[in-house]
Amino acid sequence: MYFRGENKNSYKRSGLPHRDHSGVRQALTYRLWDSIPQSEVLIIEQAVSNSHPDIKDYALRRYTEACLNRGYGSGLLKYPEIAKIVLSRWFTDNGKAYDLYEWVIMPNHVHLLFRPYPGFSLCDIIQSWKMQSGKLIRQTEIYRQIIQDYPNDLKDSIWNSDYFDREIRSNAHFHNMKKYIYNNPIGLIWNGQRIERPEDWPFSSASTGWQSYF
């Protein structure tokens, strides 16, 4: 299931800039609800408020992504059963509503490089992903176990309500974002070992490991 709707062009939501233009390649980040503690939110807000007005949006994205990579929260997405749900939702409409180029599922957030087709709203696609995956995640035993330790963070909402998107401006920009997505898992611990190569993290388009879960 996917949503067809009007593109919203450039707008802001919850203070974040979004650019929902027809048929444009996008780099996208969205995260779990519990991925950034409130104490860190305050630190990020203070750091951004001290940034030059011309780079506030850039600073917010960079501070946020740095915080996400510290691994706060339940890390719900590191469990294969949960990662499979997220990936299945992306794959369902790949080639129907968008082209999915690159992706990575981190323990508490995701990155994608994709192009919504003309006539398909970026906002509505993301809403569909979050709504449908959230419903399925709540039905898993892993989720029921996790919320015993994180009841206030994940019980009401799986996903944070907003997201970061960036229009891809050129082929060079595309390849830079692809490299960023590929390298994002380096440094994670998986099965007791530190990830040294992108292909060693199974929940990434850089790897073939995810195929074993389907």
Phi and psi restraints in degrees (value plus and minus 20) as a CYANA .aco file:
   2 TYR   PHI    -163.0  -123.0
   2 TYR   PSI     147.5   187.5
   3 PHE   PHI    -130.7   -90.7
   3 PHE   PSI     112.8   152.8
   4 ARG   PHI    -126.9   -86.9
   4 ARG   PSI     106.0   146.0
   5 GLY   PHI    -176.6  -136.6
   5 GLY   PSI     151.8   191.8
   6 GLU   PHI     -90.9   -50.9
   6 GLU   PSI     121.1   161.1
   7 ASN   PHI     -89.4   -49.4
   7 ASN   PSI     120.0   160.0
   8 LYS   PHI    -116.1   -76.1
   8 LYS   PSI     -20.3    19.7
   9 ASN   PHI      38.4    78.4
   9 ASN   PSI    -159.5  -119.5
  10 SER   PHI    -114.3   -74.3
  10 SER   PSI     109.6   149.6
  11 TYR   PHI    -179.4  -139.4
  11 TYR   PSI     151.6   191.6
  12 LYS   PHI    -142.0  -102.0
  12 LYS   PSI     125.1   165.1
  13 ARG   PHI    -160.6  -120.6
  13 ARG   PSI     106.6   146.6
  14 SER   PHI      34.0    74.0
  14 SER   PSI      12.0    52.0
  15 GLY   PHI      64.3   104.3
  15 GLY   PSI     -25.0    15.0
  16 LEU   PHI    -117.2   -77.2
  16 LEU   PSI     116.4   156.4
  17 PRO   PHI     -99.5   -59.5
  17 PRO   PSI     120.2   160.2
  18 HIS   PHI    -153.2  -113.2
  18 HIS   PSI     127.3   167.3
  19 ARG   PHI    -151.0  -111.0
  19 ARG   PSI      79.4   119.4
  20 ASP   PHI    -126.6   -86.6
  20 ASP   PSI      54.8    94.8
  21 HIS   PHI    -122.0   -82.0
  21 HIS   PSI     130.0   170.0
  22 SER   PHI     -85.5   -45.5
  22 SER   PSI     106.5   146.5
  23 GLY   PHI      47.8    87.8
  23 GLY   PSI       2.8    42.8
  24 VAL   PHI    -119.2   -79.2
  24 VAL   PSI     116.8   156.8
  25 ARG   PHI     -84.7   -44.7
  25 ARG   PSI     121.4   161.4
  26 GLN   PHI    -152.9  -112.9
  26 GLN   PSI     123.1   163.1
  27 ALA   PHI    -123.1   -83.1
  27 ALA   PSI     106.5   146.5
  28 LEU   PHI    -148.7  -108.7
  28 LEU   PSI     120.2   160.2
  29 THR   PHI    -151.9  -111.9
  29 THR   PSI     108.8   148.8
  30 TYR   PHI    -159.4  -119.4
  30 TYR   PSI     142.4   182.4
  31 ARG   PHI    -161.2  -121.2
  31 ARG   PSI     144.3   184.3
  32 LEU   PHI     -88.7   -48.7
  32 LEU   PSI     135.4   175.4
  33 TRP   PHI     -80.5   -40.5
  33 TRP   PSI     -55.1   -15.1
  34 ASP   PHI    -115.8   -75.8
  34 ASP   PSI      -4.7    35.3
  35 SER   PHI     -98.6   -58.6
  35 SER   PSI     -37.2     2.8
  36 ILE   PHI    -153.7  -113.7
  36 ILE   PSI      93.8   133.8
  37 PRO   PHI     -83.1   -43.1
  37 PRO   PSI     134.5   174.5
  38 GLN   PHI     -79.7   -39.7
  38 GLN   PSI     -53.7   -13.7
  39 SER   PHI     -82.2   -42.2
  39 SER   PSI     -56.3   -16.3
  40 GLU   PHI     -95.1   -55.1
  40 GLU   PSI     -53.1   -13.1
  41 VAL   PHI     -78.8   -38.8
  41 VAL   PSI     -63.2   -23.2
  42 LEU   PHI     -84.4   -44.4
  42 LEU   PSI     -59.5   -19.5
  43 ILE   PHI     -84.1   -44.1
  43 ILE   PSI     -64.5   -24.5
  44 ILE   PHI     -82.0   -42.0
  44 ILE   PSI     -64.9   -24.9
  45 GLU   PHI     -80.8   -40.8
  45 GLU   PSI     -59.6   -19.6
  46 GLN   PHI     -87.3   -47.3
  46 GLN   PSI     -63.0   -23.0
  47 ALA   PHI     -83.5   -43.5
  47 ALA   PSI     -61.1   -21.1
  48 VAL   PHI     -88.4   -48.4
  48 VAL   PSI     -58.7   -18.7
  49 SER   PHI     -83.3   -43.3
  49 SER   PSI     -45.7    -5.7
  50 ASN   PHI    -108.5   -68.5
  50 ASN   PSI     -22.7    17.3
  51 SER   PHI    -102.3   -62.3
  51 SER   PSI     136.3   176.3
  52 HIS   PHI     -81.6   -41.6
  52 HIS   PSI     120.0   160.0
  53 PRO   PHI     -72.6   -32.6
  53 PRO   PSI     -52.9   -12.9
  54 ASP   PHI     -89.7   -49.7
  54 ASP   PSI     -39.3     0.7
  55 ILE   PHI    -141.2  -101.2
  55 ILE   PSI      -4.2    35.8
  56 LYS   PHI     -80.6   -40.6
  56 LYS   PSI     -63.8   -23.8
  57 ASP   PHI     -84.5   -44.5
  57 ASP   PSI     -62.3   -22.3
  58 TYR   PHI     -83.4   -43.4
  58 TYR   PSI     -63.5   -23.5
  59 ALA   PHI     -83.4   -43.4
  59 ALA   PSI     -61.4   -21.4
  60 LEU   PHI     -80.8   -40.8
  60 LEU   PSI     -64.0   -24.0
  61 ARG   PHI     -85.1   -45.1
  61 ARG   PSI     -64.9   -24.9
  62 ARG   PHI     -88.4   -48.4
  62 ARG   PSI     -63.0   -23.0
  63 TYR   PHI     -82.8   -42.8
  63 TYR   PSI     -60.4   -20.4
  64 THR   PHI     -85.6   -45.6
  64 THR   PSI     -66.1   -26.1
  65 GLU   PHI     -87.2   -47.2
  65 GLU   PSI     -54.5   -14.5
  66 ALA   PHI     -83.4   -43.4
  66 ALA   PSI     -59.8   -19.8
  67 CYS   PHI     -86.8   -46.8
  67 CYS   PSI     -62.0   -22.0
  68 LEU   PHI     -79.1   -39.1
  68 LEU   PSI     -58.3   -18.3
  69 ASN   PHI     -92.5   -52.5
  69 ASN   PSI     -26.7    13.3
  70 ARG   PHI     -99.4   -59.4
  70 ARG   PSI     -31.5     8.5
  71 GLY   PHI      62.3   102.3
  71 GLY   PSI      11.3    51.3
  72 TYR   PHI     -86.9   -46.9
  72 TYR   PSI     139.3   179.3
  73 GLY   PHI      68.3   108.3
  73 GLY   PSI    -186.0  -146.0
  74 SER   PHI     -94.2   -54.2
  74 SER   PSI     -42.3    -2.3
  75 GLY   PHI      44.0    84.0
  75 GLY   PSI      14.9    54.9
  76 LEU   PHI     -76.2   -36.2
  76 LEU   PSI     -51.8   -11.8
  77 LEU   PHI     -96.3   -56.3
  77 LEU   PSI     -28.0    12.0
  78 LYS   PHI     -98.4   -58.4
  78 LYS   PSI     -31.5     8.5
  79 TYR   PHI    -102.5   -62.5
  79 TYR   PSI     107.0   147.0
  80 PRO   PHI     -72.6   -32.6
  80 PRO   PSI     -58.9   -18.9
  81 GLU   PHI     -81.4   -41.4
  81 GLU   PSI     -57.7   -17.7
  82 ILE   PHI     -96.8   -56.8
  82 ILE   PSI     -65.0   -25.0
  83 ALA   PHI     -79.4   -39.4
  83 ALA   PSI     -57.0   -17.0
  84 LYS   PHI     -81.7   -41.7
  84 LYS   PSI     -59.7   -19.7
  85 ILE   PHI     -82.3   -42.3
  85 ILE   PSI     -66.9   -26.9
  86 VAL   PHI     -81.7   -41.7
  86 VAL   PSI     -66.9   -26.9
  87 LEU   PHI     -86.1   -46.1
  87 LEU   PSI     -57.7   -17.7
  88 SER   PHI     -81.9   -41.9
  88 SER   PSI     -58.5   -18.5
  89 ARG   PHI     -85.5   -45.5
  89 ARG   PSI     -60.8   -20.8
  90 TRP   PHI     -83.5   -43.5
  90 TRP   PSI     -64.3   -24.3
  91 PHE   PHI     -89.4   -49.4
  91 PHE   PSI     -49.1    -9.1
  92 THR   PHI     -75.6   -35.6
  92 THR   PSI     -62.5   -22.5
  93 ASP   PHI    -130.6   -90.6
  93 ASP   PSI      -9.6    30.4
  94 ASN   PHI     -85.9   -45.9
  94 ASN   PSI     106.5   146.5
  95 GLY   PHI      68.1   108.1
  95 GLY   PSI     -23.7    16.3
  96 LYS   PHI    -133.8   -93.8
  96 LYS   PSI     -65.8   -25.8
  97 ALA   PHI    -137.4   -97.4
  97 ALA   PSI     -33.2     6.8
  98 TYR   PHI    -185.8  -145.8
  98 TYR   PSI     144.2   184.2
  99 ASP   PHI    -126.4   -86.4
  99 ASP   PSI     103.8   143.8
 100 LEU   PHI    -117.8   -77.8
 100 LEU   PSI      97.3   137.3
 101 TYR   PHI    -114.3   -74.3
 101 TYR   PSI     -77.0   -37.0
 102 GLU   PHI    -159.7  -119.7
 102 GLU   PSI     135.2   175.2
 103 TRP   PHI    -181.5  -141.5
 103 TRP   PSI     138.2   178.2
 104 VAL   PHI    -170.5  -130.5
 104 VAL   PSI     118.0   158.0
 105 ILE   PHI    -126.8   -86.8
 105 ILE   PSI      88.0   128.0
 106 MET   PHI    -108.9   -68.9
 106 MET   PSI     149.5   189.5
 107 PRO   PHI     -78.4   -38.4
 107 PRO   PSI     -52.8   -12.8
 108 ASN   PHI    -148.4  -108.4
 108 ASN   PSI     -12.8    27.2
 109 HIS   PHI    -181.1  -141.1
 109 HIS   PSI     152.9   192.9
 110 VAL   PHI    -154.1  -114.1
 110 VAL   PSI     134.0   174.0
 111 HIS   PHI    -147.0  -107.0
 111 HIS   PSI     119.7   159.7
 112 LEU   PHI    -157.3  -117.3
 112 LEU   PSI     131.8   171.8
 113 LEU   PHI    -143.4  -103.4
 113 LEU   PSI      94.7   134.7
 114 PHE   PHI    -175.6  -135.6
 114 PHE   PSI     150.9   190.9
 115 ARG   PHI    -152.1  -112.1
 115 ARG   PSI      89.0   129.0
 116 PRO   PHI     -84.4   -44.4
 116 PRO   PSI     121.7   161.7
 117 TYR   PHI     -92.1   -52.1
 117 TYR   PSI     133.3   173.3
 118 PRO   PHI     -73.6   -33.6
 118 PRO   PSI     114.5   154.5
 119 GLY   PHI      72.1   112.1
 119 GLY   PSI     -23.4    16.6
 120 PHE   PHI    -134.0   -94.0
 120 PHE   PSI     100.6   140.6
 121 SER   PHI     -96.9   -56.9
 121 SER   PSI     111.7   151.7
 122 LEU   PHI     -75.6   -35.6
 122 LEU   PSI     -67.5   -27.5
 123 CYS   PHI     -78.7   -38.7
 123 CYS   PSI     -63.8   -23.8
 124 ASP   PHI     -91.6   -51.6
 124 ASP   PSI     -54.8   -14.8
 125 ILE   PHI     -82.0   -42.0
 125 ILE   PSI     -67.6   -27.6
 126 ILE   PHI     -84.7   -44.7
 126 ILE   PSI     -61.1   -21.1
 127 GLN   PHI     -78.9   -38.9
 127 GLN   PSI     -61.4   -21.4
 128 SER   PHI     -82.9   -42.9
 128 SER   PSI     -67.1   -27.1
 129 TRP   PHI     -76.5   -36.5
 129 TRP   PSI     -69.3   -29.3
 130 LYS   PHI     -85.3   -45.3
 130 LYS   PSI     -65.4   -25.4
 131 MET   PHI     -83.4   -43.4
 131 MET   PSI     -68.4   -28.4
 132 GLN   PHI     -92.3   -52.3
 132 GLN   PSI     -62.0   -22.0
 133 SER   PHI     -88.5   -48.5
 133 SER   PSI     -58.6   -18.6
 134 GLY   PHI     -79.5   -39.5
 134 GLY   PSI     -61.6   -21.6
 135 LYS   PHI     -82.1   -42.1
 135 LYS   PSI     -63.5   -23.5
 136 LEU   PHI     -91.7   -51.7
 136 LEU   PSI     -57.4   -17.4
 137 ILE   PHI     -81.4   -41.4
 137 ILE   PSI     -59.8   -19.8
 138 ARG   PHI     -82.9   -42.9
 138 ARG   PSI     -40.4    -0.4
 139 GLN   PHI    -106.8   -66.8
 139 GLN   PSI     -24.7    15.3
 140 THR   PHI    -107.7   -67.7
 140 THR   PSI     132.3   172.3
 141 GLU   PHI     -88.0   -48.0
 141 GLU   PSI     -55.8   -15.8
 142 ILE   PHI     -79.5   -39.5
 142 ILE   PSI     -64.1   -24.1
 143 TYR   PHI     -81.5   -41.5
 143 TYR   PSI     -64.1   -24.1
 144 ARG   PHI     -82.4   -42.4
 144 ARG   PSI     -53.9   -13.9
 145 GLN   PHI     -92.3   -52.3
 145 GLN   PSI     -62.2   -22.2
 146 ILE   PHI     -83.3   -43.3
 146 ILE   PSI     -62.8   -22.8
 147 ILE   PHI     -90.7   -50.7
 147 ILE   PSI     -29.9    10.1
 148 GLN   PHI     -86.5   -46.5
 148 GLN   PSI     -51.1   -11.1
 149 ASP   PHI    -116.9   -76.9
 149 ASP   PSI     -40.7    -0.7
 150 TYR   PHI    -149.0  -109.0
 150 TYR   PSI      34.2    74.2
 151 PRO   PHI     -84.8   -44.8
 151 PRO   PSI     -57.4   -17.4
 152 ASN   PHI    -103.2   -63.2
 152 ASN   PSI     -37.5     2.5
 153 ASP   PHI    -111.1   -71.1
 153 ASP   PSI     -53.8   -13.8
 154 LEU   PHI    -140.0  -100.0
 154 LEU   PSI     -25.4    14.6
 155 LYS   PHI     -90.8   -50.8
 155 LYS   PSI     -61.0   -21.0
 156 ASP   PHI    -105.0   -65.0
 156 ASP   PSI     -53.2   -13.2
 157 SER   PHI    -169.8  -129.8
 157 SER   PSI     114.3   154.3
 158 ILE   PHI     -97.3   -57.3
 158 ILE   PSI     -66.3   -26.3
 159 TRP   PHI    -127.5   -87.5
 159 TRP   PSI     124.1   164.1
 160 ASN   PHI     -81.1   -41.1
 160 ASN   PSI     126.9   166.9
 161 SER   PHI     -92.1   -52.1
 161 SER   PSI     -42.1    -2.1
 162 ASP   PHI    -134.0   -94.0
 162 ASP   PSI    -192.0  -152.0
 163 TYR   PHI    -182.7  -142.7
 163 TYR   PSI     143.6   183.6
 164 PHE   PHI    -126.8   -86.8
 164 PHE   PSI     111.0   151.0
 165 ASP   PHI    -150.1  -110.1
 165 ASP   PSI     129.2   169.2
 166 ARG   PHI    -157.9  -117.9
 166 ARG   PSI     103.7   143.7
 167 GLU   PHI     -86.8   -46.8
 167 GLU   PSI     117.6   157.6
 168 ILE   PHI    -101.7   -61.7
 168 ILE   PSI     100.7   140.7
 169 ARG   PHI    -109.6   -69.6
 169 ARG   PSI     -42.9    -2.9
 170 SER   PHI    -182.5  -142.5
 170 SER   PSI     151.7   191.7
 171 ASN   PHI     -84.9   -44.9
 171 ASN   PSI     -55.0   -15.0
 172 ALA   PHI     -84.1   -44.1
 172 ALA   PSI     -62.6   -22.6
 173 HIS   PHI     -81.7   -41.7
 173 HIS   PSI     -62.6   -22.6
 174 PHE   PHI     -77.1   -37.1
 174 PHE   PSI     -68.2   -28.2
 175 HIS   PHI     -90.0   -50.0
 175 HIS   PSI     -51.3   -11.3
 176 ASN   PHI     -86.0   -46.0
 176 ASN   PSI     -61.9   -21.9
 177 MET   PHI     -89.7   -49.7
 177 MET   PSI     -57.0   -17.0
 178 LYS   PHI     -80.1   -40.1
 178 LYS   PSI     -64.6   -24.6
 179 LYS   PHI     -83.0   -43.0
 179 LYS   PSI     -61.5   -21.5
 180 TYR   PHI     -81.4   -41.4
 180 TYR   PSI     -65.2   -25.2
 181 ILE   PHI     -84.3   -44.3
 181 ILE   PSI     -64.2   -24.2
 182 TYR   PHI     -77.6   -37.6
 182 TYR   PSI     -65.4   -25.4
 183 ASN   PHI    -104.7   -64.7
 183 ASN   PSI     -27.4    12.6
 184 ASN   PHI     -76.0   -36.0
 184 ASN   PSI     -57.7   -17.7
 185 PRO   PHI     -95.1   -55.1
 185 PRO   PSI     -32.3     7.7
 186 ILE   PHI     -78.9   -38.9
 186 ILE   PSI     107.6   147.6
 187 GLY   PHI      83.7   123.7
 187 GLY   PSI     -36.0     4.0
 188 LEU   PHI     -88.4   -48.4
 188 LEU   PSI     137.1   177.1
 189 ILE   PHI    -122.8   -82.8
 189 ILE   PSI     105.1   145.1
 190 TRP   PHI    -155.8  -115.8
 190 TRP   PSI     102.6   142.6
 191 ASN   PHI      33.7    73.7
 191 ASN   PSI      19.3    59.3
 192 GLY   PHI      61.1   101.1
 192 GLY   PSI     -18.8    21.2
 193 GLN   PHI    -139.3   -99.3
 193 GLN   PSI     124.9   164.9
 194 ARG   PHI     -97.0   -57.0
 194 ARG   PSI     113.2   153.2
 195 ILE   PHI     -92.6   -52.6
 195 ILE   PSI      98.0   138.0
 196 GLU   PHI    -126.4   -86.4
 196 GLU   PSI     -43.4    -3.4
 197 ARG   PHI    -146.6  -106.6
 197 ARG   PSI     121.2   161.2
 198 PRO   PHI     -74.4   -34.4
 198 PRO   PSI     -57.8   -17.8
 199 GLU   PHI     -90.6   -50.6
 199 GLU   PSI     -29.8    10.2
 200 ASP   PHI    -102.3   -62.3
 200 ASP   PSI     -33.5     6.5
 201 TRP   PHI    -111.4   -71.4
 201 TRP   PSI      97.8   137.8
 202 PRO   PHI     -91.5   -51.5
 202 PRO   PSI     -38.6     1.4
 203 PHE   PHI    -120.7   -80.7
 203 PHE   PSI      39.0    79.0
 204 SER   PHI    -173.7  -133.7
 204 SER   PSI     129.1   169.1
 205 SER   PHI     -89.5   -49.5
 205 SER   PSI     -31.0     9.0
 206 ALA   PHI     -97.4   -57.4
 206 ALA   PSI     -31.8     8.2
 207 SER   PHI    -137.5   -97.5
 207 SER   PSI     143.2   183.2
 208 THR   PHI    -126.7   -86.7
 208 THR   PSI     -19.2    20.8
 209 GLY   PHI     -83.0   -43.0
 209 GLY   PSI     -51.3   -11.3
 210 TRP   PHI     -82.3   -42.3
 210 TRP   PSI     -45.0    -5.0
 211 GLN   PHI     -83.9   -43.9
 211 GLN   PSI     -45.2    -5.2
 212 SER   PHI     -90.2   -50.2
 212 SER   PSI     -33.2     6.8
 213 TYR   PHI    -115.1   -75.1
 213 TYR   PSI     -16.3    23.7
